Amino acid sequence: MSMLRAIVATCALLLWSGCVTGEGMAPRGVLSVSVEQQSTWIRAFNPLAPGEARWPTRAGIYEPLMVHNAVKAAWVPWLATGYRWSDDLLTLTFDIREGVKWSDGRPMTAADVAYTFGLLKRFPALDGGGLWSFLSSVSAPNATTVELRLSRVYVPSLALIASVPVVPEHVWSKVADPVTFTNPDPVATGPFTVVRSFSNQMYELGRNPNYWQAGKPKVEALRFLAYPSNDQANLALVEGSVDWAGNFVPAIDRTFVSRDPAHNGYWFPLMGSTVFLYANTTRKPFDDVRVRRALSLSIDRAKVADLAMYGTTVPSGPTGLSDGYAAWRTELGPAENWTRFDVAEANRLLDEAGLKRGSDGMRRDAKGAPLTFEIGVVAGWSDWVRAAQLIARGLQEVGVEAKVRPSEFSAWFSSLQRGEFDLAVSWSTDGPTPYAFYRWLMSPATVLPVGEVSPGNWHRFGDVASGKLLEQFEQTADEAQQRSIVEALEHRFAATLPAIPLFPGPQWAAFTTRRFTGFPTKENPYASPSPNAGGASLLVLTELQPVEAP
């Protein structure tokens, strides 16, 4: 692009985003946030619906019983002040916080919590976490106690139950269809509940006038401008019209921090979902563990981390676990490390698997057909696209032809969920422990037929031994036993390599302290810094405060 074209394009983007017209810079006390990349906003604040809800519907407008702080590896009491298991691990009891009001001034009680779980039972489409596959009943014996009875021992249910956003019975009992309800004017307990304005290009959420944490939030309102791409969101950040962003920002020290080193900052802890190369094990030759190992060994992860991710992450280790599970990771031996870069061993394994090279240097299957595959990735996700391109080059070196196929998000995700792909770059399923991570990678119970939508086991892999270990984990609340089981799962992961770990995903968080302070940093790591951190966003939203006018 010529210099003139670059200037014209930049000016157009600045005008479009509102930076020149004055709409981009929010008024004093209003925090501008960039989380979702959308070309237009839809007024949807239903925290239970399976469809998309505007940020921060599930953690900012509505609130859960407990918030898991991954940085501290601890549960933070929220709408509940505590919980306890019965001796037989079949009843989970929560103590509901007193004095909490809905934003309309009505009291929030245990009855609202029980009602919320009842909604999930009556409308299974709302039960995305499958809670009623292990729940048998939920009751509120008094205004401050909720008892959840399980149909089987399932200790990981705590994470699913504690994270459900609670809705008010006096409002939702009048909703004819909670599944399709967009909830345009939410009544909730969170710090930001008032829709001050809403258009297809911008909306603002004001403070809850009845918030239960005295004196909070300090921020007057949240503002969201519609940025249809990562590039446009980053431009707004760099130009100063965004205070807090959850976007990938390439060369952030040069493009963002250097513009105002005294105020512009970031923290990208490697606690996000692990990014994987998923190989569809229903398609040959990916059903052969030797082939998956060979593909893994052909990837120069150090180059991927450096060039595709601008040095913001590191190569994955053989367990696949990110820093969010640092306390759980086991040091595996060299014989179990399939994440090293070893082209010679990759070639040996492909030879052993019967995938011989032809005269053109490319490998062929048993029928003589060349090994040619597609790597699915989201168009516009520049970091992942570059990673896929580097992976393709590595596969070329071992005689496998791989073509990078960028697609619009919905098309990419649909093919991923239905298992209709060869290779694909995507995230992992996570939780407070490595249980969910390994369950959705290896459990036979999560394998669905190709064509059916799967929440996580996109590669359609099941290992019987791993399934038994996961069942053992489900039935114990003893941490020492859980750690022993996870160690065994780590060894099974290395032995079977159900999917190919690339790098731990950074939790993207860029911010400027010109107008607001209190963001989590490496020096003050009180919570995850990213607005993409789910319920943990509440920990940040209730700590931020505006800078006083000079």
C-alpha positions as CSV (number, residue, x, y, z in Angstrom):
1,M,0.0,0.0,0.0
2,S,1.4,3.4,-0.9
3,M,1.8,6.1,1.7
4,L,-1.1,8.1,0.3
5,R,-3.4,5.1,0.4
6,A,-2.3,4.3,3.9
7,I,-3.1,7.8,5.1
8,V,-6.5,7.7,3.4
9,A,-7.4,4.4,4.9
10,T,-6.3,5.5,8.4
11,C,-8.3,8.7,8.1
12,A,-11.4,6.8,7.0
13,L,-11.1,4.4,9.9
14,L,-10.7,7.3,12.3
15,L,-13.8,9.0,11.0
16,W,-15.7,5.7,11.0
17,S,-14.8,4.9,14.6
18,G,-15.9,8.4,15.8
19,C,-12.4,9.5,16.9
20,V,-12.5,12.6,14.7
21,T,-16.2,13.4,15.3
22,G,-15.7,13.3,19.0
23,E,-17.9,10.2,19.6
24,G,-14.9,8.0,20.2
25,M,-13.7,9.7,23.4
26,A,-16.1,8.9,26.2
27,P,-17.1,11.6,28.8
28,R,-15.3,11.7,32.1
29,G,-16.2,8.8,34.3
30,V,-17.3,6.6,31.4
31,L,-15.1,3.6,30.7
32,S,-14.7,2.7,27.0
33,V,-14.3,-1.0,26.6
34,S,-13.4,-3.1,23.5
35,V,-14.3,-6.8,23.9
36,E,-16.5,-8.0,21.1
37,Q,-15.7,-7.3,17.5
38,Q,-19.1,-6.6,15.8
39,S,-20.2,-4.4,12.9
40,T,-23.5,-3.7,14.6
41,W,-24.9,-4.2,18.1
42,I,-28.1,-6.1,18.9
43,R,-29.8,-5.3,22.2
44,A,-29.6,-8.6,23.9
45,F,-28.9,-9.0,27.6
46,N,-30.2,-12.5,28.4
47,P,-27.6,-14.2,30.6
48,L,-29.1,-17.7,30.2
49,A,-29.8,-17.8,26.5
50,P,-27.7,-20.1,24.3
51,G,-27.2,-17.2,21.8
52,E,-24.9,-14.2,22.1
53,A,-25.4,-11.7,24.8
54,R,-23.8,-8.3,25.0
55,W,-20.8,-8.0,27.3
56,P,-20.8,-7.9,30.3
57,T,-24.3,-9.6,30.6
58,R,-23.0,-12.7,32.4
59,A,-20.5,-10.9,34.7
60,G,-21.3,-7.2,35.2
61,I,-25.0,-7.0,34.7
62,Y,-25.9,-10.4,36.2
63,E,-23.8,-12.1,38.8
64,P,-23.0,-15.7,39.9
65,L,-22.9,-17.3,43.3
66,M,-19.1,-17.4,43.3
67,V,-16.3,-16.0,41.1
68,H,-13.3,-18.1,40.3
69,N,-10.1,-16.1,40.4
70,A,-7.7,-18.0,38.3
71,V,-4.7,-15.8,39.2
72,K,-5.2,-16.7,42.9
73,A,-6.5,-20.2,42.1
74,A,-9.4,-19.5,44.5
75,W,-13.1,-19.1,44.7
76,V,-14.3,-15.6,45.7
77,P,-17.7,-15.4,47.5
78,W,-20.1,-13.3,45.6
79,L,-23.9,-13.7,45.7
80,A,-23.2,-16.6,48.0
81,T,-20.9,-16.2,51.1
82,G,-19.9,-19.8,51.2
83,Y,-20.7,-23.4,50.3
84,R,-20.3,-26.9,51.7
85,W,-20.7,-30.5,50.6
86,S,-22.6,-33.2,52.5
87,D,-20.6,-36.2,53.7
88,D,-21.9,-38.3,50.9
89,L,-21.0,-35.6,48.3
90,L,-24.6,-35.6,47.0
91,T,-25.8,-32.3,48.4
92,L,-24.2,-28.9,47.8
93,T,-25.4,-26.1,50.0
94,F,-24.8,-22.4,49.4
95,D,-25.3,-19.6,52.0
96,I,-26.9,-16.7,50.1
97,R,-25.7,-13.2,50.9
98,E,-28.1,-11.0,52.8
99,G,-28.9,-7.4,51.9
100,V,-28.5,-7.8,48.1
101,K,-31.1,-6.0,46.1
102,W,-32.2,-6.2,42.4
103,S,-31.6,-3.1,40.5
104,D,-35.3,-2.3,40.8
105,G,-35.0,-2.3,44.6
106,R,-36.6,-5.7,45.3
107,P,-34.6,-8.0,47.6
108,M,-32.7,-10.9,46.1
109,T,-33.1,-14.1,48.1
110,A,-32.4,-17.8,47.9
111,A,-35.8,-18.2,46.2
112,D,-34.4,-16.4,43.2
113,V,-31.4,-18.7,43.0
114,A,-33.7,-21.8,43.2
115,Y,-36.0,-20.3,40.6
116,T,-33.0,-19.7,38.2
117,F,-31.9,-23.4,38.4
118,G,-35.6,-24.4,37.9
119,L,-35.6,-22.4,34.7
120,L,-32.7,-24.4,33.3
121,K,-34.7,-27.6,34.0
122,R,-37.9,-26.4,32.5
123,F,-36.2,-25.0,29.4
124,P,-33.3,-27.4,28.5
125,A,-32.1,-25.0,25.8
126,L,-30.9,-22.7,28.6
127,D,-28.9,-25.5,30.3
128,G,-25.8,-25.1,28.2
129,G,-23.7,-26.6,31.0
130,G,-25.8,-29.7,31.3
131,L,-26.5,-29.2,35.0
132,W,-29.7,-31.2,35.0
133,S,-27.8,-34.3,33.8
134,F,-26.5,-34.5,37.4
135,L,-28.9,-32.5,39.4
136,S,-32.1,-34.1,40.9
137,S,-33.6,-31.1,42.8
138,V,-32.9,-27.6,44.0
139,S,-34.7,-26.0,47.0
140,A,-34.6,-22.9,49.1
141,P,-35.5,-24.0,52.7
142,N,-35.1,-20.3,53.8
143,A,-34.2,-16.9,52.4
144,T,-30.5,-17.4,52.8
145,T,-30.0,-21.1,52.0
146,V,-30.0,-23.1,48.7
147,E,-29.7,-26.8,48.6
148,L,-28.8,-28.6,45.4
149,R,-29.3,-32.4,45.4
150,L,-27.2,-34.4,42.9
151,S,-28.4,-37.6,41.2
152,R,-24.8,-38.9,41.3
153,V,-21.6,-37.9,42.9
154,Y,-20.1,-35.2,40.6
155,V,-17.7,-32.9,42.4
156,P,-16.8,-30.8,39.3
157,S,-20.4,-29.7,39.4
158,L,-19.3,-27.0,41.8
159,A,-17.7,-25.0,39.0
160,L,-20.8,-25.2,36.8
161,I,-23.3,-24.4,39.6
162,A,-21.3,-21.6,41.2
163,S,-21.0,-19.8,37.8
164,V,-24.6,-19.7,36.8
165,P,-25.9,-16.0,36.6
166,V,-28.9,-15.5,38.9
167,V,-32.1,-13.9,37.5
168,P,-35.0,-12.4,39.4
169,E,-38.1,-14.6,39.8
170,H,-40.5,-11.6,39.9
171,V,-39.4,-10.6,36.4
172,W,-38.6,-13.8,34.6
173,S,-41.8,-15.6,35.9
174,K,-43.7,-13.3,33.5
175,V,-41.5,-14.1,30.5
176,A,-43.3,-16.4,28.1
177,D,-40.2,-17.8,26.4
178,P,-36.9,-17.3,28.3
179,V,-35.0,-18.9,25.5
180,T,-35.9,-16.3,22.9
181,F,-36.2,-13.4,25.4
182,T,-33.7,-10.7,24.5
183,N,-34.1,-9.0,27.9
184,P,-33.6,-5.4,26.5
185,D,-34.0,-3.7,29.9
186,P,-32.3,-6.0,32.5
187,V,-33.2,-6.1,36.2
188,A,-30.1,-7.6,37.9
189,T,-27.7,-7.5,40.8
190,G,-24.5,-6.5,39.0
191,P,-22.6,-3.2,39.2
192,F,-23.9,-2.0,35.7
193,T,-27.5,-2.6,35.0
194,V,-28.9,0.6,33.4
195,V,-29.0,0.8,29.6
196,R,-28.4,4.5,29.3
197,S,-28.4,4.5,25.5
198,F,-28.4,1.9,22.8
199,S,-27.9,2.2,19.0
200,N,-26.5,-0.2,16.4
201,Q,-23.1,1.5,16.7
202,M,-22.8,2.3,20.4
203,Y,-24.3,1.5,23.7
204,E,-23.7,2.5,27.4
205,L,-24.5,0.8,30.6
206,G,-24.8,2.9,33.7
207,R,-24.4,2.1,37.4
208,N,-26.8,-0.1,39.4
209,P,-28.4,2.4,41.8
210,N,-28.9,-0.4,44.3
211,Y,-25.6,-2.2,44.1
212,W,-24.9,-4.3,47.2
213,Q,-21.2,-3.4,47.5
214,A,-21.3,0.0,49.2
215,G,-19.5,2.8,47.2
216,K,-19.0,0.6,44.2
217,P,-18.6,0.8,41.3
218,K,-16.6,3.9,41.1
219,V,-17.0,4.0,37.3
220,E,-20.0,5.9,36.2
221,A,-20.8,3.9,33.1
222,L,-19.4,1.6,30.4
223,R,-19.3,2.5,26.7
224,F,-19.0,0.2,23.8
225,L,-18.4,1.2,20.2
226,A,-18.9,-1.3,17.4
227,Y,-15.6,-2.4,15.9
228,P,-16.1,-5.0,13.2
229,S,-12.5,-6.2,13.2
230,N,-9.5,-6.5,15.4
231,D,-7.6,-3.9,13.3
232,Q,-10.2,-1.3,13.8
233,A,-10.5,-2.0,17.5
234,N,-6.7,-1.7,17.8
235,L,-6.7,1.6,15.9
236,A,-9.3,3.0,18.4
237,L,-7.1,1.8,21.3
238,V,-4.0,3.4,19.9
239,E,-5.8,6.6,19.1
240,G,-7.0,6.8,22.7
241,S,-10.8,6.2,22.4
242,V,-10.6,2.9,24.3
243,D,-9.6,2.6,27.9
244,W,-9.6,-1.2,28.3
245,A,-9.3,-3.8,25.5
246,G,-9.3,-7.5,25.2
247,N,-7.9,-7.7,21.7
248,F,-4.7,-9.1,20.3
249,V,-2.4,-6.1,19.7
250,P,0.6,-6.9,17.5
251,A,3.9,-5.3,18.4
252,I,2.1,-3.7,21.4
253,D,5.2,-2.0,22.8
254,R,5.9,-0.2,19.6
255,T,2.3,0.5,18.5
256,F,0.7,1.3,21.8
257,V,2.9,1.6,24.9
258,S,5.5,3.9,23.2
259,R,2.8,6.5,22.4
260,D,2.3,7.2,26.1
261,P,4.7,5.1,28.3
262,A,3.5,6.8,31.5
263,H,-0.1,5.6,31.0
264,N,-0.4,2.9,28.3
265,G,0.2,-0.6,29.5
266,Y,-0.7,-4.3,29.1
267,W,-0.5,-7.6,30.8
268,F,-0.8,-10.9,28.9
269,P,-0.6,-13.7,31.5
270,L,-0.4,-17.1,29.9
271,M,-3.5,-18.3,31.7
272,G,-5.9,-18.4,28.8
273,S,-7.1,-21.4,26.9
274,T,-4.4,-23.5,25.3
275,V,-4.5,-23.0,21.5
276,F,-4.5,-26.4,19.7
277,L,-4.2,-27.8,16.2
278,Y,-7.1,-30.2,16.2
279,A,-6.8,-33.3,13.9
280,N,-10.1,-34.9,13.0
281,T,-9.6,-38.4,14.3
282,T,-12.6,-39.7,12.3
283,R,-10.6,-39.1,9.1
284,K,-7.5,-41.1,8.1
285,P,-4.6,-40.8,8.7
286,F,-5.4,-38.7,11.8
287,D,-6.8,-41.8,13.6
288,D,-3.2,-43.0,13.9
289,V,-1.4,-41.6,17.0
290,R,1.9,-41.9,15.1
291,V,0.7,-39.4,12.5
292,R,-0.6,-37.0,15.2
293,R,2.8,-37.2,16.9
294,A,4.6,-36.6,13.6
295,L,2.5,-33.5,12.8
296,S,3.3,-32.2,16.3
297,L,7.0,-32.8,15.9
298,S,7.0,-30.9,12.6
299,I,5.8,-27.7,14.2
300,D,8.5,-25.1,15.2
301,R,6.5,-23.7,18.1
302,A,9.2,-21.3,19.1
303,K,8.9,-19.7,15.6
304,V,5.1,-19.7,15.9
305,A,5.3,-17.9,19.3
306,D,7.8,-15.4,18.0
307,L,6.5,-14.6,14.6
308,A,2.8,-15.3,14.7
309,M,2.2,-14.2,18.3
310,Y,4.9,-11.5,18.5
311,G,6.6,-13.1,21.4
312,T,3.5,-12.8,23.7
313,T,3.5,-16.5,24.4
314,V,5.7,-19.6,24.6
315,P,5.6,-23.1,23.1
316,S,3.2,-25.5,24.8
317,G,4.7,-28.3,26.9
318,P,3.8,-32.0,26.6
319,T,0.9,-31.8,29.1
320,G,-0.9,-29.1,27.1
321,L,-1.7,-27.2,30.3
322,S,-1.3,-23.4,30.5
323,D,0.0,-21.3,33.4
324,G,-3.5,-21.3,34.8
325,Y,-2.8,-24.9,35.9
326,A,0.8,-24.4,36.9
327,A,0.3,-26.0,40.2
328,W,-1.1,-29.1,38.5
329,R,1.5,-29.6,35.8
330,T,3.8,-32.6,36.0
331,E,7.3,-32.8,34.6
332,L,7.1,-35.4,31.9
333,G,10.1,-37.2,30.6
334,P,11.7,-36.8,27.1
335,A,10.0,-39.9,25.8
336,E,6.6,-38.3,26.4
337,N,7.4,-34.9,24.9
338,W,5.7,-34.7,21.5
339,T,5.8,-30.9,21.5
340,R,9.5,-30.6,20.7
341,F,10.7,-29.7,17.2
342,D,12.1,-32.8,15.7
343,V,11.8,-33.1,11.9
344,A,13.9,-36.3,11.7
345,E,11.6,-38.1,14.2
346,A,8.5,-36.8,12.4
347,N,9.7,-38.3,9.2
348,R,10.5,-41.6,10.9
349,L,7.0,-41.8,12.4
350,L,5.3,-41.0,9.0
351,D,7.5,-43.7,7.4
352,E,6.5,-46.2,10.1
353,A,2.8,-45.3,9.6
354,G,3.2,-46.4,5.9
355,L,2.9,-42.9,4.5
356,K,5.8,-43.0,2.0
357,R,7.2,-40.2,0.0
358,G,6.7,-40.1,-3.7
359,S,9.2,-39.0,-6.3
360,D,8.0,-35.4,-5.8
361,G,8.8,-35.6,-2.1
362,M,5.2,-35.6,-1.0
363,R,3.7,-38.4,1.1
364,R,0.9,-40.7,-0.1
365,D,-1.6,-42.9,1.7
366,A,-2.0,-46.6,1.2
367,K,-4.0,-46.0,-2.0
368,G,-1.4,-43.7,-3.5
369,A,-3.3,-40.5,-2.9
370,P,-1.2,-37.5,-1.9
371,L,-1.7,-36.3,1.7
372,T,-3.4,-32.9,1.1
373,F,-5.4,-31.3,3.9
374,E,-6.9,-28.0,4.9
375,I,-6.2,-26.1,8.1
376,G,-9.3,-24.2,9.2
377,V,-8.9,-20.9,10.9
378,V,-10.9,-17.7,11.5
379,A,-10.4,-15.1,8.8
380,G,-9.3,-11.8,10.4
381,W,-7.7,-13.5,13.4
382,S,-4.3,-12.4,12.1
383,D,-2.3,-14.2,14.9
384,W,-3.9,-17.5,14.3
385,V,-3.8,-17.2,10.5
386,R,0.0,-16.6,10.7
387,A,0.3,-19.5,13.1
388,A,-1.5,-21.8,10.6
389,Q,0.7,-20.6,7.8
390,L,3.8,-21.5,9.8
391,I,2.4,-24.9,10.7
392,A,1.6,-25.5,7.0
393,R,5.3,-24.8,6.1
394,G,6.4,-27.3,8.8
395,L,4.1,-30.0,7.4
396,Q,5.4,-29.3,3.9
397,E,8.9,-30.1,5.2
398,V,7.8,-33.6,6.1
399,G,5.9,-34.2,2.9
400,V,2.4,-33.2,3.9
401,E,0.5,-30.6,1.9
402,A,-1.6,-28.4,4.1
403,K,-3.6,-25.4,2.8
404,V,-4.6,-22.7,5.2
405,R,-8.4,-22.0,4.8
406,P,-9.5,-18.8,6.6
407,S,-13.3,-18.6,7.0
408,E,-15.8,-16.3,8.6
409,F,-16.2,-17.1,12.3
410,S,-19.7,-18.8,12.1
411,A,-18.7,-21.0,9.2
412,W,-15.5,-22.0,10.8
413,F,-17.1,-22.7,14.2
414,S,-19.9,-24.7,12.6
415,S,-17.5,-27.0,10.8
416,L,-15.5,-27.4,14.0
417,Q,-18.4,-28.2,16.2
418,R,-19.8,-30.7,13.7
419,G,-16.5,-32.5,13.1
420,E,-16.5,-31.6,9.5
421,F,-12.8,-30.5,9.0
422,D,-9.3,-32.0,8.5
423,L,-7.2,-29.8,10.7
424,A,-8.3,-26.7,12.6
425,V,-6.8,-24.2,15.0
426,S,-8.9,-23.5,18.1
427,W,-9.0,-23.0,21.8
428,S,-9.5,-25.5,24.7
429,T,-12.2,-26.0,27.3
430,D,-11.1,-24.8,30.7
431,G,-12.2,-24.6,34.3
432,P,-10.9,-24.2,37.9
433,T,-9.1,-27.6,37.6
434,P,-7.7,-29.5,34.6
435,Y,-10.8,-31.8,34.7
436,A,-12.8,-30.0,32.0
437,F,-9.7,-29.5,29.9
438,Y,-8.9,-33.2,29.7
439,R,-12.5,-34.3,29.7
440,W,-13.2,-32.5,26.4
441,L,-10.0,-33.7,24.9
442,M,-10.1,-37.4,25.9
443,S,-13.3,-38.7,27.4
444,P,-15.4,-41.2,25.4
445,A,-18.5,-39.7,27.0
446,T,-17.9,-36.5,25.0
447,V,-17.6,-38.1,21.6
448,L,-20.5,-37.3,19.3
449,P,-21.2,-38.6,15.8
450,V,-19.9,-36.4,13.0
451,G,-22.5,-33.9,12.0
452,E,-23.8,-33.4,15.6
453,V,-22.8,-30.2,17.3
454,S,-20.2,-30.9,20.0
455,P,-19.4,-28.3,22.8
456,G,-15.8,-29.3,22.9
457,N,-14.6,-32.7,21.6
458,W,-14.4,-31.4,18.1
459,H,-11.8,-33.9,17.1
460,R,-14.0,-36.9,18.1
461,F,-11.5,-38.7,20.3
462,G,-12.2,-41.0,23.2
463,D,-9.8,-42.9,25.4
464,V,-11.3,-45.6,27.8
465,A,-8.4,-45.3,30.3
466,S,-8.8,-41.5,30.4
467,G,-12.6,-41.9,30.8
468,K,-12.1,-44.0,33.9
469,L,-9.6,-41.6,35.4
470,L,-12.1,-38.7,34.9
471,E,-14.8,-40.7,36.6
472,Q,-12.5,-41.1,39.6
473,F,-11.9,-37.4,39.7
474,E,-15.7,-36.8,39.7
475,Q,-16.1,-38.8,42.8
476,T,-13.6,-37.2,45.2
477,A,-13.3,-33.8,46.8
478,D,-9.9,-34.8,48.3
479,E,-7.3,-32.5,46.6
480,A,-4.4,-34.9,47.0
481,Q,-6.4,-37.6,45.2
482,Q,-7.4,-35.1,42.5
483,R,-3.8,-34.2,41.9
484,S,-2.8,-37.8,41.6
485,I,-5.6,-38.4,39.1
486,V,-4.6,-35.4,37.0
487,E,-1.0,-36.6,36.9
488,A,-2.2,-39.9,35.4
489,L,-4.3,-37.9,32.9
490,E,-1.2,-36.0,31.9
491,H,0.5,-39.2,31.1
492,R,-2.5,-40.5,29.1
493,F,-2.6,-37.2,27.2
494,A,1.1,-37.6,26.2
495,A,0.5,-41.3,25.3
496,T,-2.5,-40.7,23.1
497,L,-2.0,-37.1,21.9
498,P,-5.6,-36.6,21.1
499,A,-5.0,-33.0,19.9
500,I,-1.8,-31.1,19.2
501,P,-1.1,-28.2,21.7
502,L,0.6,-25.2,20.2
503,F,0.9,-22.5,22.8
504,P,-0.9,-21.2,26.0
505,G,-3.3,-18.5,25.0
506,P,-2.4,-15.1,26.6
507,Q,-5.2,-13.3,28.4
508,W,-5.3,-10.2,26.3
509,A,-5.5,-7.0,28.3
510,A,-4.4,-3.6,27.1
511,F,-5.3,-0.4,29.0
512,T,-4.5,3.2,29.6
513,T,-4.5,4.9,33.0
514,R,-5.0,8.4,31.7
515,R,-8.6,8.3,32.8
516,F,-9.0,5.2,35.0
517,T,-6.8,3.3,37.4
518,G,-6.9,-0.1,39.2
519,F,-6.3,-2.5,36.3
520,P,-4.6,-5.7,37.3
521,T,-1.0,-5.7,36.3
522,K,2.0,-8.0,36.6
523,E,3.0,-5.9,39.6
524,N,-0.5,-6.0,41.1
525,P,-1.9,-9.4,39.9
526,Y,-5.1,-9.4,42.0
527,A,-7.2,-10.9,39.1
528,S,-7.2,-11.7,35.5
529,P,-6.7,-8.5,33.6
530,S,-8.7,-9.4,30.5
531,P,-12.3,-8.4,29.9
532,N,-12.6,-11.8,28.3
533,A,-12.1,-13.6,31.6
534,G,-15.7,-14.5,32.3
535,G,-16.9,-14.1,35.8
536,A,-13.6,-12.7,36.9
537,S,-14.4,-9.5,35.1
538,L,-16.5,-8.6,38.1
539,L,-13.3,-8.4,40.2
540,V,-12.0,-5.7,37.9
541,L,-15.2,-3.8,37.3
542,T,-15.6,-3.3,41.0
543,E,-12.1,-2.1,41.5
544,L,-11.6,0.4,38.7
545,Q,-11.9,4.1,39.5
546,P,-11.7,7.3,37.5
547,V,-8.7,9.6,37.7
548,E,-9.8,12.8,39.4
549,A,-9.8,15.9,37.2
550,P,-6.7,18.1,37.5
